[in-house]
Amino acid sequence: MNEKKSNVIPFPLGKRQDAITREIFYAKSNQYDDCVELARYCLDLMQAGVQEQDFIQTPFKFDPTTDPQQYTDMFVILNLLVATFLRNVDIKHILQEDLDELLLKIKMLESENDG
């Protein structure tokens, strides 16, 4: 019997509002997919560049079977790139806070090296 009653009636959004909401969702979804593809393209360019370089004797391996640690590191970099690109289009990503913290750590390292 302690049930609270409310006199607030939810306002129906209507078909137009639902369509706008759906349109925004799909636009954000497409932007997300585009950011992932851009990050993958960046890694493809890095891989091609690393394989063509001649100043390191042992080039990086982008193969999980031959060098799993390096492969997982590149997977992390891929996701950091995605978070960066998503920030540019105002889409939140869980790693954006980590990027902010990493920037502070890098600045601390730079100040230690300068001082």
Secondary structure, DSSP 8 states (H G I E B T S, - for coil): -------------HHHHHHHHHHHHHHHHHHHHHHHHHHHHHHHHHHHHHHH--S-SS-----TTT-HHHHHHHHHHHHHHHHHHHHHTT---TTHHHHHHHHHHHHHHHHHHH-
